[in-house]
Amino acid sequence: MKTSAKLLSLLIAVPLMIAGCGTKAPAPANPSGGGDASKPQDKKVVKIGISQIVEHPSLNATREGFLAALKDNGFKDKETMQVDYQNAQGDSTTNLTIGQKFAADKKDLVFAIATPSAQAVVQNVKDAPVLFGGVSDPVSAKLVKSLDKPGGSVTGAADTHPDAIPKLIDFIASDFPKVKKIGIVANEGEANVAFMVKTAEAAFAKHNIQVVKASVTNSSEVKQAAESLVGRVDAIYITLDNTVVSAVESIIKLANDKKIPFFSSDRDTVEKGALATYGFKYYDHGYQAGKMAVEILKNGSKPGDMKVSYPDKLDLIINLDAAKQLGVEVTDSMKNKVQDKKNLLSGSAK
């Protein structure tokens, strides 16, 4: 009987023990309705690669504008985005290696600044969206099939407004009637530069202005190329040419010493000491590309369906201090062509 009583007690106790083990206090409710409040919510960190061919103000400003657009739309560095910035410093081998590195790293998005960088990235990165900036002719550079329908996983912001080169050359022809020959220092080994030089030659020809070219292949040749134009031309002009712009100080000094009007295709070079351009702020250009990145990362937009953008602000920019250095009178007619008077640069007004 004692054995039977003990057995009966055990049979009753075991289910109770099992039931007790299976009972847990309910987890604290999450006021937001997102589950266990004690667990931090995971944040997706997007990996962004930025490839830049060389250091110079226009390209740096493009990068800064791009990152600003991302930050303005909720992407925080080291919290919700991880930025890997690589600069090739003008070296073609390094440039290609950067593209290969980004492909191996499986970036969520890559931003390539300038045509050589974009070409290297597009050649290597196949599994992530690619945006470009600082590219003058993305079709000729074989980055996209067309400007309206890029196709594939590539799109971006082109930095050549269709009217920029013709407007500047019209300005030179109308306000500098003594300019009959103009020198162009250029590295036509870059596809975008060759395109812009060809465009400029056609525009100068309409005004019967003869073009004298001084070719370079790297930045160390810029000074000598510019010097070769002295006595042969009435003015000097450069395109959006990374090779030339990276050594543009030598042209500015030569122009001032020899009193040769010097025109550029970018605002930053005018701020440094060139006389004039029809241009825009590269920060705004980069910001445009950054907004495209936001569309892709936040809204799932496909690069191939996004039109290539152009700068939406184009204005005549004149450096008044450079004009004084060159002995050039900035007439009322010239000033009246400047829409935003802040683009009459002088000292801190730059």
RAMO-V690194 format. One record per backbone hydrogen bond with DSSP energy under -0.5 kcal/mol. NH is the residue of the N-H (numbers start at 1). CO is the residue of the C=O. Records with the same first field share a line. If there is no record, write none. Layout:
NH: CO ; CO
This chain:
5: 1
6: 2
7: 3
8: 4
9: 5
10: 6
11: 7
12: 8
13: 9
14: 10
15: 11
16: 12
17: 13
18: 14
19: 15
20: 16
21: 17
22: 18
23: 20
24: 22
31: 29
33: 30
37: 28
39: 36
46: 44 ; 80
48: 46 ; 82
49: 109
50: 84
51: 111
52: 86
53: 113
56: 54
60: 56
61: 57
62: 58
63: 59
64: 60
65: 61
66: 62
67: 63
68: 64
69: 65
70: 66
71: 67
72: 68
73: 69 ; 70
74: 71
75: 70
76: 74
78: 81
79: 76
80: 76
81: 76
82: 46
83: 81
84: 48
85: 83
86: 50 ; 84
88: 52
90: 53
91: 88
92: 90
95: 91
96: 92
97: 93
98: 94
99: 95
100: 96
101: 97
102: 98
103: 99
104: 100
105: 101
106: 102 ; 103
107: 102
108: 47
109: 47
110: 129
111: 49
112: 110 ; 131
113: 51
114: 112 ; 133
115: 134
118: 114
119: 115
120: 116
121: 117
122: 118
123: 119
124: 120 ; 121
125: 121
126: 124
129: 108
130: 153
131: 110
132: 155
133: 112
135: 157
141: 137
142: 139
143: 138
144: 138
145: 150
151: 304
154: 151
155: 130
157: 132
158: 156 ; 309
159: 135
161: 159
164: 161
165: 161
167: 163
168: 164
169: 165
170: 166
171: 167
172: 168
173: 169
174: 170
175: 171
176: 172
179: 176
180: 178
182: 210
183: 235
184: 212
185: 183 ; 237
186: 184 ; 214
188: 186
190: 187
194: 190
195: 191
196: 192
197: 193
198: 194
199: 195
200: 196
201: 197
202: 198
203: 199
204: 200
205: 201
206: 202
207: 203 ; 204
208: 205
209: 204
210: 180 ; 208
212: 182
213: 211
214: 184
216: 186
221: 218
222: 219
225: 221
226: 222
227: 223
228: 224
229: 226
230: 227
232: 229
233: 229
234: 181
235: 181
236: 261
237: 183
238: 263
241: 239
242: 240
245: 241
246: 242
247: 244
248: 245
250: 247
251: 248
252: 248
253: 249
254: 250
255: 251
256: 252
257: 253
258: 254
259: 255
260: 255
261: 234 ; 259
263: 236
264: 276
267: 280
270: 266
271: 267
272: 268
273: 269
274: 269
275: 262
276: 262
277: 317
279: 277 ; 315
282: 280
284: 281
285: 281
286: 282
287: 283
288: 284
289: 285
290: 286
291: 287
292: 288
293: 289
294: 290
295: 291
296: 292
297: 293
298: 294
299: 294 ; 295
300: 296
301: 295
303: 301
304: 152
305: 302
306: 303
307: 305
308: 147
309: 156
315: 279
316: 337
317: 277
318: 343
319: 275
320: 318 ; 345
321: 345
323: 319
324: 320
325: 321
326: 322
327: 323 ; 324
328: 323
330: 328
331: 329
335: 331
336: 332
337: 333 ; 334
338: 335
339: 337
341: 339
343: 340
344: 341
345: 318 ; 343
349: 346
350: 347
